[in-house]
Amino acid sequence: MAPMLRCAPPQISRMWTATAVKLGVATEADRALDSFAERLRREVVATQGVFALPTFVGAWSRRRPG
């Protein structure tokens, strides 16, 4: 079965790589965004890994007066 992989929009990739550089887990050279999605895809497929964004769930409600 072929791996299913969808790449994030460029603005998300920029945020991830900027954070990685700030935390010291990547270098500026690693931020080559023109190849970032492909490099990430290759690594995830090669290691049979899973890469997912955190899931955010929100809800709201109102209390009745009284």
Beta strands, then each sheet from edge to edge (+ up, - down):
end
